[in-house]
Amino acid sequence: MDRTFDELVAEADSVSVDGWDFSWLEGRATEQRPSWGYQRAMGERLARARAALDIQTGGGEVLAGVPTLPPLMAATESWPPNIAKATALLHPRGAVVVADADEPPLPFADAAFDLVTSRHPVTVWWGEIARVLRPGGTYFAQHVGPASAFELVEFFLGAQPEEVKNARHPDRARAGAERAGLDVLDLRLESLRMEFHDIGAVVYFLRKVIWMVPGFAVGEYRDRLLDLHGLIETEGPFVAHSTRCLIEARKPAA
């Protein structure tokens, strides 16, 4: 029997959204993956590193899934539930998780790492990344791109200004890296299809990815949620498009 709007919303509003594991959405939402395979490529670089830092590691799921970690592996995270989850996943692998406010400065010495990684950082502090990299060291990351999932964002918030849509444009990432003295070696952007098959998937996603609709709460957006539930029921999955940017930048050796 099909579940009602209230049942779907109540379930999605009650489950834990700790960490960066989206397995709860299996069978309820889908998202294409970028062609470059970030976790695999990150793992290849970590296997060659001596000392590495993963910034804004979330619950540590991506880093914990890498086959080989360097002799010195550190990760930062700001949200207490994620810090606990990342610690449980990463400490058995010999990695240290450091509580950090995601604001400068990073709690590490200059030139401490030959590799810095990050998957979907909320804010990128290029000067700090450059500072903690050793000469010849590399930053390798997958960023959220411009106007990611904005079909969903604009359904709830209305049309967004162009400067908001383009805040995460790859050109800005390149400019930020270069201002910090890094040489950009690779920069790619892809648009990826997302499908939400029920309103519970939408609620869970917006609770977890908190910057999409800041301050999202079921009570506040109930009317729009009900409208979207009706659309999904009559027209099929709600389609949006995420954007992902791969960037690799190196600190000059001299």
C-alpha atoms as an extended CHARMM CRD file, in Angstrom:
* protein
*
       254  EXT
         1         1  MET       CA              0.0000000000        0.0000000000        0.0000000000  PROA      1               0.0000000000
         2         2  ASP       CA              1.2650000000        3.4660000000       -0.8950000000  PROA      2               0.0000000000
         3         3  ARG       CA              2.2200000000        5.5080000000        2.1210000000  PROA      3               0.0000000000
         4         4  THR       CA              0.6230000000        8.8800000000        2.7700000000  PROA      4               0.0000000000
         5         5  PHE       CA              2.3340000000       12.2480000000        2.6760000000  PROA      5               0.0000000000
         6         6  ASP       CA              2.3150000000       12.4630000000        6.4570000000  PROA      6               0.0000000000
         7         7  GLU       CA              3.8250000000        8.9780000000        6.8490000000  PROA      7               0.0000000000
         8         8  LEU       CA              6.6220000000        9.6490000000        4.3590000000  PROA      8               0.0000000000
         9         9  VAL       CA              7.4760000000       13.0200000000        5.8680000000  PROA      9               0.0000000000
        10        10  ALA       CA              7.3490000000       11.8120000000        9.4700000000  PROA      10              0.0000000000
        11        11  GLU       CA              9.7150000000        8.9350000000        8.7060000000  PROA      11              0.0000000000
        12        12  ALA       CA             12.2340000000       11.1200000000        6.8610000000  PROA      12              0.0000000000
        13        13  ASP       CA             12.0760000000       13.7930000000        9.5480000000  PROA      13              0.0000000000
        14        14  SER       CA             12.9190000000       11.3300000000       12.3230000000  PROA      14              0.0000000000
        15        15  VAL       CA             15.8920000000        9.3600000000       10.9660000000  PROA      15              0.0000000000
        16        16  SER       CA             19.4830000000       10.3170000000       11.7530000000  PROA      16              0.0000000000
        17        17  VAL       CA             21.3220000000       12.4870000000        9.2370000000  PROA      17              0.0000000000
        18        18  ASP       CA             24.7410000000       12.1600000000       10.9000000000  PROA      18              0.0000000000
        19        19  GLY       CA             27.7360000000       11.5090000000        8.6720000000  PROA      19              0.0000000000
        20        20  TRP       CA             27.9370000000       11.5980000000        4.9030000000  PROA      20              0.0000000000
        21        21  ASP       CA             26.3400000000        8.2440000000        4.0960000000  PROA      21              0.0000000000
        22        22  PHE       CA             23.3160000000        8.4920000000        1.8000000000  PROA      22              0.0000000000
        23        23  SER       CA             22.3780000000        4.7950000000        1.8230000000  PROA      23              0.0000000000
        24        24  TRP       CA             18.9990000000        5.6330000000        3.3920000000  PROA      24              0.0000000000
        25        25  LEU       CA             18.0010000000        7.0010000000       -0.0210000000  PROA      25              0.0000000000
        26        26  GLU       CA             18.5310000000        3.6980000000       -1.8510000000  PROA      26              0.0000000000
        27        27  GLY       CA             15.4260000000        2.9770000000       -3.9030000000  PROA      27              0.0000000000
        28        28  ARG       CA             14.0630000000        6.4430000000       -3.1490000000  PROA      28              0.0000000000
        29        29  ALA       CA             16.4690000000        8.7850000000       -4.9470000000  PROA      29              0.0000000000
        30        30  THR       CA             19.2790000000        8.4810000000       -7.4850000000  PROA      30              0.0000000000
        31        31  GLU       CA             22.1880000000       10.6580000000       -8.5680000000  PROA      31              0.0000000000
        32        32  GLN       CA             24.6550000000       10.1130000000      -11.3750000000  PROA      32              0.0000000000
        33        33  ARG       CA             28.2910000000        9.9440000000      -10.3670000000  PROA      33              0.0000000000
        34        34  PRO       CA             31.0780000000       12.0240000000      -11.9570000000  PROA      34              0.0000000000
        35        35  SER       CA             33.1090000000       10.2330000000      -14.5900000000  PROA      35              0.0000000000
        36        36  TRP       CA             36.4370000000       10.7480000000      -12.8000000000  PROA      36              0.0000000000
        37        37  GLY       CA             35.7150000000        8.5200000000       -9.7690000000  PROA      37              0.0000000000
        38        38  TYR       CA             36.8880000000       10.7920000000       -6.9740000000  PROA      38              0.0000000000
        39        39  GLN       CA             37.3610000000        8.2230000000       -4.2000000000  PROA      39              0.0000000000
        40        40  ARG       CA             39.4240000000        5.9340000000       -6.4320000000  PROA      40              0.0000000000
        41        41  ALA       CA             41.5860000000        8.8110000000       -7.6820000000  PROA      41              0.0000000000
        42        42  MET       CA             41.9910000000       10.1510000000       -4.1460000000  PROA      42              0.0000000000
        43        43  GLY       CA             43.0460000000        6.6880000000       -2.9830000000  PROA      43              0.0000000000
        44        44  GLU       CA             45.7330000000        6.4710000000       -5.6530000000  PROA      44              0.0000000000
        45        45  ARG       CA             47.2260000000        9.7580000000       -4.4610000000  PROA      45              0.0000000000
        46        46  LEU       CA             46.9860000000        8.8610000000       -0.7790000000  PROA      46              0.0000000000
        47        47  ALA       CA             48.8490000000        5.6150000000       -1.4180000000  PROA      47              0.0000000000
        48        48  ARG       CA             51.8190000000        7.6610000000       -2.6750000000  PROA      48              0.0000000000
        49        49  ALA       CA             51.7170000000       10.3110000000        0.0710000000  PROA      49              0.0000000000
        50        50  ARG       CA             53.8090000000       10.4830000000        3.2460000000  PROA      50              0.0000000000
        51        51  ALA       CA             51.6140000000       12.9460000000        5.1660000000  PROA      51              0.0000000000
        52        52  ALA       CA             48.0700000000       13.9160000000        4.1590000000  PROA      52              0.0000000000
        53        53  LEU       CA             45.1310000000       15.9470000000        5.4150000000  PROA      53              0.0000000000
        54        54  ASP       CA             41.4430000000       15.4620000000        4.5540000000  PROA      54              0.0000000000
        55        55  ILE       CA             39.5510000000       18.7080000000        5.1990000000  PROA      55              0.0000000000
        56        56  GLN       CA             35.8760000000       18.6400000000        6.2680000000  PROA      56              0.0000000000
        57        57  THR       CA             35.8510000000       14.8500000000        6.2660000000  PROA      57              0.0000000000
        58        58  GLY       CA             32.2160000000       14.5730000000        7.3420000000  PROA      58              0.0000000000
        59        59  GLY       CA             31.6710000000       11.2130000000        8.9780000000  PROA      59              0.0000000000
        60        60  GLY       CA             34.9120000000        9.9460000000        7.4590000000  PROA      60              0.0000000000
        61        61  GLU       CA             33.1350000000        7.5610000000        5.0900000000  PROA      61              0.0000000000
        62        62  VAL       CA             35.0030000000        8.5630000000        1.9310000000  PROA      62              0.0000000000
        63        63  LEU       CA             38.4360000000        8.4950000000        3.5560000000  PROA      63              0.0000000000
        64        64  ALA       CA             37.7000000000        5.2300000000        5.3940000000  PROA      64              0.0000000000
        65        65  GLY       CA             36.9020000000        3.5840000000        2.0540000000  PROA      65              0.0000000000
        66        66  VAL       CA             40.3940000000        4.2030000000        0.6490000000  PROA      66              0.0000000000
        67        67  PRO       CA             42.5640000000        1.0340000000        0.5660000000  PROA      67              0.0000000000
        68        68  THR       CA             45.8710000000        2.5600000000        1.7040000000  PROA      68              0.0000000000
        69        69  LEU       CA             46.4690000000        5.5740000000        3.9310000000  PROA      69              0.0000000000
        70        70  PRO       CA             49.8400000000        7.3500000000        4.3000000000  PROA      70              0.0000000000
        71        71  PRO       CA             51.9750000000        6.9360000000        7.4330000000  PROA      71              0.0000000000
        72        72  LEU       CA             50.6420000000       10.2700000000        8.7230000000  PROA      72              0.0000000000
        73        73  MET       CA             46.9410000000       10.8500000000        8.0590000000  PROA      73              0.0000000000
        74        74  ALA       CA             44.8670000000       13.6370000000        9.6190000000  PROA      74              0.0000000000
        75        75  ALA       CA             41.2990000000       14.7880000000        9.0260000000  PROA      75              0.0000000000
        76        76  THR       CA             39.2950000000       17.7940000000       10.1910000000  PROA      76              0.0000000000
        77        77  GLU       CA             35.5760000000       18.1010000000       10.9140000000  PROA      77              0.0000000000
        78        78  SER       CA             33.4240000000       20.7090000000       12.6650000000  PROA      78              0.0000000000
        79        79  TRP       CA             30.0790000000       19.0440000000       13.4420000000  PROA      79              0.0000000000
        80        80  PRO       CA             30.2410000000       17.0510000000       16.7240000000  PROA      80              0.0000000000
        81        81  PRO       CA             28.1160000000       14.0660000000       15.5640000000  PROA      81              0.0000000000
        82        82  ASN       CA             30.3530000000       13.7340000000       12.5010000000  PROA      82              0.0000000000
        83        83  ILE       CA             33.4990000000       14.0530000000       14.6020000000  PROA      83              0.0000000000
        84        84  ALA       CA             32.3800000000       11.0770000000       16.6910000000  PROA      84              0.0000000000
        85        85  LYS       CA             31.4740000000        9.0350000000       13.6190000000  PROA      85              0.0000000000
        86        86  ALA       CA             34.7040000000        9.8840000000       11.7890000000  PROA      86              0.0000000000
        87        87  THR       CA             36.7650000000        9.0420000000       14.8690000000  PROA      87              0.0000000000
        88        88  ALA       CA             35.1490000000        5.6150000000       15.1090000000  PROA      88              0.0000000000
        89        89  LEU       CA             35.8140000000        4.9270000000       11.4210000000  PROA      89              0.0000000000
        90        90  LEU       CA             39.2800000000        6.4180000000       11.0660000000  PROA      90              0.0000000000
        91        91  HSD       CA             41.1210000000        5.7900000000       14.3370000000  PROA      91              0.0000000000
        92        92  PRO       CA             41.3270000000        2.0310000000       13.6390000000  PROA      92              0.0000000000
        93        93  ARG       CA             43.0400000000        2.9800000000       10.3580000000  PROA      93              0.0000000000
        94        94  GLY       CA             45.6500000000        5.0540000000       12.2120000000  PROA      94              0.0000000000
        95        95  ALA       CA             44.1890000000        8.4190000000       11.1940000000  PROA      95              0.0000000000
        96        96  VAL       CA             43.6690000000       11.2470000000       13.6780000000  PROA      96              0.0000000000
        97        97  VAL       CA             40.4660000000       13.3230000000       13.5560000000  PROA      97              0.0000000000
        98        98  VAL       CA             40.8250000000       16.9390000000       14.6690000000  PROA      98              0.0000000000
        99        99  ALA       CA             37.8550000000       19.1040000000       15.6850000000  PROA      99              0.0000000000
       100       100  ASP       CA             38.0730000000       22.2870000000       13.6330000000  PROA      100             0.0000000000
       101       101  ALA       CA             35.6650000000       25.1880000000       13.1220000000  PROA      101             0.0000000000
       102       102  ASP       CA             36.1530000000       25.2460000000        9.3150000000  PROA      102             0.0000000000
       103       103  GLU       CA             37.5630000000       28.7500000000        9.5960000000  PROA      103             0.0000000000
       104       104  PRO       CA             41.2040000000       29.9060000000        9.3560000000  PROA      104             0.0000000000
       105       105  PRO       CA             43.6440000000       28.9810000000       10.5770000000  PROA      105             0.0000000000
       106       106  LEU       CA             43.9020000000       25.2420000000       10.1090000000  PROA      106             0.0000000000
       107       107  PRO       CA             45.3590000000       23.7380000000       13.3170000000  PROA      107             0.0000000000
       108       108  PHE       CA             48.5640000000       22.5440000000       11.6520000000  PROA      108             0.0000000000
       109       109  ALA       CA             52.0530000000       23.8740000000       11.0570000000  PROA      109             0.0000000000
       110       110  ASP       CA             53.2620000000       25.3730000000        7.7980000000  PROA      110             0.0000000000
       111       111  ALA       CA             54.2990000000       22.8320000000        5.1580000000  PROA      111             0.0000000000
       112       112  ALA       CA             52.9640000000       19.9090000000        7.2110000000  PROA      112             0.0000000000
       113       113  PHE       CA             51.4550000000       17.8580000000        4.3590000000  PROA      113             0.0000000000
       114       114  ASP       CA             52.3780000000       16.7410000000        0.8730000000  PROA      114             0.0000000000
       115       115  LEU       CA             48.6980000000       16.0770000000        0.0140000000  PROA      115             0.0000000000
       116       116  VAL       CA             45.4970000000       17.8450000000        1.0590000000  PROA      116             0.0000000000
       117       117  THR       CA             42.1390000000       16.4160000000       -0.0230000000  PROA      117             0.0000000000
       118       118  SER       CA             38.5070000000       17.3980000000        0.4340000000  PROA      118             0.0000000000
       119       119  ARG       CA             35.1800000000       16.1570000000       -0.8740000000  PROA      119             0.0000000000
       120       120  HSD       CA             32.4400000000       18.7680000000       -1.0170000000  PROA      120             0.0000000000
       121       121  PRO       CA             33.8920000000       21.3710000000        1.3570000000  PROA      121             0.0000000000
       122       122  VAL       CA             31.4130000000       24.0370000000        2.3780000000  PROA      122             0.0000000000
       123       123  THR       CA             34.0710000000       26.7640000000        2.2310000000  PROA      123             0.0000000000
       124       124  VAL       CA             37.5300000000       26.5520000000        0.6590000000  PROA      124             0.0000000000
       125       125  TRP       CA             40.2210000000       28.5700000000        2.4450000000  PROA      125             0.0000000000
       126       126  TRP       CA             42.8440000000       28.6230000000       -0.2810000000  PROA      126             0.0000000000
       127       127  GLY       CA             45.4480000000       30.5260000000        1.7220000000  PROA      127             0.0000000000
       128       128  GLU       CA             45.3510000000       27.9350000000        4.4930000000  PROA      128             0.0000000000
       129       129  ILE       CA             45.5510000000       25.0520000000        2.0340000000  PROA      129             0.0000000000
       130       130  ALA       CA             48.6160000000       26.6050000000        0.4520000000  PROA      130             0.0000000000
       131       131  ARG       CA             50.1660000000       27.2770000000        3.8560000000  PROA      131             0.0000000000
       132       132  VAL       CA             49.9510000000       23.6910000000        5.1340000000  PROA      132             0.0000000000
       133       133  LEU       CA             51.1480000000       22.1780000000        1.8490000000  PROA      133             0.0000000000
       134       134  ARG       CA             54.8280000000       21.4040000000        1.4600000000  PROA      134             0.0000000000
       135       135  PRO       CA             56.5560000000       22.8460000000       -1.6350000000  PROA      135             0.0000000000
       136       136  GLY       CA             55.6120000000       20.5060000000       -4.4600000000  PROA      136             0.0000000000
       137       137  GLY       CA             52.5400000000       19.3300000000       -2.5030000000  PROA      137             0.0000000000
       138       138  THR       CA             49.1000000000       18.8970000000       -4.0540000000  PROA      138             0.0000000000
       139       139  TYR       CA             45.4970000000       19.7850000000       -3.2900000000  PROA      139             0.0000000000
       140       140  PHE       CA             43.0810000000       17.2550000000       -4.8050000000  PROA      140             0.0000000000
       141       141  ALA       CA             39.3670000000       17.7510000000       -4.2680000000  PROA      141             0.0000000000
       142       142  GLN       CA             35.8470000000       17.3860000000       -5.5460000000  PROA      142             0.0000000000
       143       143  HSD       CA             33.8280000000       20.5510000000       -4.9890000000  PROA      143             0.0000000000
       144       144  VAL       CA             30.1320000000       21.1720000000       -5.3770000000  PROA      144             0.0000000000
       145       145  GLY       CA             29.7310000000       23.1990000000       -8.5570000000  PROA      145             0.0000000000
       146       146  PRO       CA             27.5280000000       26.1640000000       -9.5090000000  PROA      146             0.0000000000
       147       147  ALA       CA             23.7290000000       26.0360000000       -9.1300000000  PROA      147             0.0000000000
       148       148  SER       CA             23.8600000000       22.4470000000       -7.8830000000  PROA      148             0.0000000000
       149       149  ALA       CA             20.3600000000       20.9330000000       -7.4620000000  PROA      149             0.0000000000
       150       150  PHE       CA             18.9320000000       24.4090000000       -7.9250000000  PROA      150             0.0000000000
       151       151  GLU       CA             15.7380000000       23.0140000000       -9.4320000000  PROA      151             0.0000000000
       152       152  LEU       CA             15.0340000000       21.7760000000       -5.9060000000  PROA      152             0.0000000000
       153       153  VAL       CA             16.4100000000       24.8740000000       -4.1760000000  PROA      153             0.0000000000
       154       154  GLU       CA             14.2950000000       27.2090000000       -6.2910000000  PROA      154             0.0000000000
       155       155  PHE       CA             11.1590000000       25.0960000000       -5.7640000000  PROA      155             0.0000000000
       156       156  PHE       CA             11.3700000000       26.0480000000       -2.0880000000  PROA      156             0.0000000000
       157       157  LEU       CA             13.0950000000       29.4380000000       -2.1690000000  PROA      157             0.0000000000
       158       158  GLY       CA             12.0630000000       30.8740000000       -5.5310000000  PROA      158             0.0000000000
       159       159  ALA       CA             14.3710000000       32.1680000000       -8.2710000000  PROA      159             0.0000000000
       160       160  GLN       CA             17.8920000000       32.8400000000       -7.0350000000  PROA      160             0.0000000000
       161       161  PRO       CA             20.1840000000       35.6950000000       -8.1580000000  PROA      161             0.0000000000
       162       162  GLU       CA             22.8640000000       34.8780000000      -10.7060000000  PROA      162             0.0000000000
       163       163  GLU       CA             25.6180000000       35.7090000000       -8.2210000000  PROA      163             0.0000000000
       164       164  VAL       CA             24.2470000000       33.0080000000       -5.9080000000  PROA      164             0.0000000000
       165       165  LYS       CA             23.9890000000       30.4850000000       -8.7260000000  PROA      165             0.0000000000
       166       166  ASN       CA             27.5710000000       31.1430000000       -9.8190000000  PROA      166             0.0000000000
       167       167  ALA       CA             29.1510000000       31.3360000000       -6.3660000000  PROA      167             0.0000000000
       168       168  ARG       CA             30.8070000000       27.9480000000       -6.8720000000  PROA      168             0.0000000000
       169       169  HSD       CA             31.8150000000       28.3650000000      -10.5120000000  PROA      169             0.0000000000
       170       170  PRO       CA             35.0860000000       26.5940000000      -11.4200000000  PROA      170             0.0000000000
       171       171  ASP       CA             36.5490000000       29.8950000000      -12.6300000000  PROA      171             0.0000000000
       172       172  ARG       CA             36.3000000000       31.1860000000       -9.0580000000  PROA      172             0.0000000000
       173       173  ALA       CA             38.0390000000       28.0700000000       -7.7560000000  PROA      173             0.0000000000
       174       174  ARG       CA             40.8620000000       28.6040000000      -10.2420000000  PROA      174             0.0000000000
       175       175  ALA       CA             41.1890000000       32.2580000000       -9.2810000000  PROA      175             0.0000000000
       176       176  GLY       CA             41.2470000000       31.4440000000       -5.5750000000  PROA      176             0.0000000000
       177       177  ALA       CA             43.8790000000       28.7540000000       -5.9970000000  PROA      177             0.0000000000
       178       178  GLU       CA             46.0720000000       30.9930000000       -8.1250000000  PROA      178             0.0000000000
       179       179  ARG       CA             45.7810000000       33.9240000000       -5.7010000000  PROA      179             0.0000000000
       180       180  ALA       CA             47.0990000000       31.5890000000       -3.0110000000  PROA      180             0.0000000000
       181       181  GLY       CA             50.1000000000       30.7670000000       -5.1950000000  PROA      181             0.0000000000
       182       182  LEU       CA             48.9590000000       27.3350000000       -6.3930000000  PROA      182             0.0000000000
       183       183  ASP       CA             49.2380000000       26.0990000000       -9.9660000000  PROA      183             0.0000000000
       184       184  VAL       CA             45.9980000000       24.5250000000      -11.2230000000  PROA      184             0.0000000000
       185       185  LEU       CA             46.8140000000       21.2390000000      -12.9580000000  PROA      185             0.0000000000
       186       186  ASP       CA             43.2960000000       19.9510000000      -13.6330000000  PROA      186             0.0000000000
       187       187  LEU       CA             39.8400000000       21.5240000000      -13.4830000000  PROA      187             0.0000000000
       188       188  ARG       CA             36.6860000000       19.7710000000      -14.6890000000  PROA      188             0.0000000000
       189       189  LEU       CA             32.9340000000       20.3270000000      -14.3100000000  PROA      189             0.0000000000
       190       190  GLU       CA             30.0660000000       17.8980000000      -14.8390000000  PROA      190             0.0000000000
       191       191  SER       CA             26.2670000000       18.1620000000      -14.5200000000  PROA      191             0.0000000000
       192       192  LEU       CA             24.6300000000       15.0290000000      -13.1180000000  PROA      192             0.0000000000
       193       193  ARG       CA             20.9820000000       13.9390000000      -13.1300000000  PROA      193             0.0000000000
       194       194  MET       CA             19.2110000000       13.5090000000       -9.7920000000  PROA      194             0.0000000000
       195       195  GLU       CA             15.7820000000       11.9190000000       -9.2800000000  PROA      195             0.0000000000
       196       196  PHE       CA             13.6520000000       12.0570000000       -6.1210000000  PROA      196             0.0000000000
       197       197  HSD       CA             11.0180000000        9.3270000000       -6.1310000000  PROA      197             0.0000000000
       198       198  ASP       CA              9.0700000000       10.3280000000       -3.0090000000  PROA      198             0.0000000000
       199       199  ILE       CA              8.6940000000       13.3170000000       -0.7220000000  PROA      199             0.0000000000
       200       200  GLY       CA             10.5020000000       11.5130000000        2.1050000000  PROA      200             0.0000000000
       201       201  ALA       CA             13.6560000000       11.4630000000       -0.0190000000  PROA      201             0.0000000000
       202       202  VAL       CA             13.3930000000       15.2350000000       -0.4680000000  PROA      202             0.0000000000
       203       203  VAL       CA             12.9590000000       15.8300000000        3.2680000000  PROA      203             0.0000000000
       204       204  TYR       CA             15.9170000000       13.6120000000        4.1360000000  PROA      204             0.0000000000
       205       205  PHE       CA             18.1330000000       15.2710000000        1.5180000000  PROA      205             0.0000000000
       206       206  LEU       CA             17.3130000000       18.8070000000        2.6660000000  PROA      206             0.0000000000
       207       207  ARG       CA             17.8450000000       17.8910000000        6.3320000000  PROA      207             0.0000000000
       208       208  LYS       CA             21.2300000000       16.3940000000        5.5050000000  PROA      208             0.0000000000
       209       209  VAL       CA             22.5500000000       18.8990000000        2.9540000000  PROA      209             0.0000000000
       210       210  ILE       CA             21.7750000000       21.8650000000        5.1470000000  PROA      210             0.0000000000
       211       211  TRP       CA             23.0880000000       24.6100000000        2.8660000000  PROA      211             0.0000000000
       212       212  MET       CA             20.5740000000       23.8450000000        0.0890000000  PROA      212             0.0000000000
       213       213  VAL       CA             17.5980000000       25.3980000000        1.8930000000  PROA      213             0.0000000000
       214       214  PRO       CA             19.1180000000       27.0840000000        4.9720000000  PROA      214             0.0000000000
       215       215  GLY       CA             17.0620000000       26.5290000000        8.0880000000  PROA      215             0.0000000000
       216       216  PHE       CA             14.9150000000       23.8940000000        6.4160000000  PROA      216             0.0000000000
       217       217  ALA       CA             12.2360000000       22.4540000000        8.6790000000  PROA      217             0.0000000000
       218       218  VAL       CA              9.1990000000       20.3920000000        7.7660000000  PROA      218             0.0000000000
       219       219  GLY       CA              6.7990000000       22.6710000000        9.6320000000  PROA      219             0.0000000000
       220       220  GLU       CA              8.0390000000       25.7860000000        7.8830000000  PROA      220             0.0000000000
       221       221  TYR       CA              7.8760000000       24.2950000000        4.3780000000  PROA      221             0.0000000000
       222       222  ARG       CA              4.9110000000       21.9610000000        4.7730000000  PROA      222             0.0000000000
       223       223  ASP       CA              2.8200000000       23.6420000000        2.0630000000  PROA      223             0.0000000000
       224       224  ARG       CA              5.5920000000       23.4590000000       -0.5240000000  PROA      224             0.0000000000
       225       225  LEU       CA              6.3530000000       19.8750000000        0.4950000000  PROA      225             0.0000000000
       226       226  LEU       CA              2.7060000000       18.9990000000       -0.0470000000  PROA      226             0.0000000000
       227       227  ASP       CA              2.7910000000       20.6630000000       -3.4780000000  PROA      227             0.0000000000
       228       228  LEU       CA              5.9040000000       18.7040000000       -4.4250000000  PROA      228             0.0000000000
       229       229  HSD       CA              4.3880000000       15.4720000000       -3.1280000000  PROA      229             0.0000000000
       230       230  GLY       CA              1.4490000000       16.0600000000       -5.4670000000  PROA      230             0.0000000000
       231       231  LEU       CA              3.7820000000       16.6460000000       -8.4280000000  PROA      231             0.0000000000
       232       232  ILE       CA              5.7060000000       13.4410000000       -7.7540000000  PROA      232             0.0000000000
       233       233  GLU       CA              2.4810000000       11.4700000000       -7.3590000000  PROA      233             0.0000000000
       234       234  THR       CA              1.0500000000       12.7210000000      -10.6780000000  PROA      234             0.0000000000
       235       235  GLU       CA              4.1230000000       13.3050000000      -12.8560000000  PROA      235             0.0000000000
       236       236  GLY       CA              6.7600000000       10.9200000000      -11.5200000000  PROA      236             0.0000000000
       237       237  PRO       CA             10.1830000000       11.5780000000       -9.9870000000  PROA      237             0.0000000000
       238       238  PHE       CA             11.2750000000       15.1610000000       -9.3940000000  PROA      238             0.0000000000
       239       239  VAL       CA             14.3780000000       15.7680000000      -11.5290000000  PROA      239             0.0000000000
       240       240  ALA       CA             17.2300000000       18.0820000000      -10.5870000000  PROA      240             0.0000000000
       241       241  HSD       CA             20.8660000000       18.3190000000      -11.6350000000  PROA      241             0.0000000000
       242       242  SER       CA             23.8220000000       18.3770000000       -9.2900000000  PROA      242             0.0000000000
       243       243  THR       CA             27.1160000000       19.8640000000      -10.4490000000  PROA      243             0.0000000000
       244       244  ARG       CA             30.5630000000       18.6250000000       -9.4250000000  PROA      244             0.0000000000
       245       245  CYS       CA             33.9680000000       20.1640000000       -9.9640000000  PROA      245             0.0000000000
       246       246  LEU       CA             37.2470000000       18.2370000000       -9.8440000000  PROA      246             0.0000000000
       247       247  ILE       CA             40.2910000000       20.3410000000       -9.0560000000  PROA      247             0.0000000000
       248       248  GLU       CA             43.9460000000       19.4780000000       -8.6390000000  PROA      248             0.0000000000
       249       249  ALA       CA             46.4110000000       22.2280000000       -7.7640000000  PROA      249             0.0000000000
       250       250  ARG       CA             50.0900000000       22.1150000000       -6.8190000000  PROA      250             0.0000000000
       251       251  LYS       CA             52.2470000000       24.3160000000       -4.6450000000  PROA      251             0.0000000000
       252       252  PRO       CA             55.3880000000       25.2420000000       -6.6000000000  PROA      252             0.0000000000
       253       253  ALA       CA             58.4610000000       23.2940000000       -5.5200000000  PROA      253             0.0000000000
       254       254  ALA       CA             60.7220000000       26.3570000000       -5.4660000000  PROA      254             0.0000000000
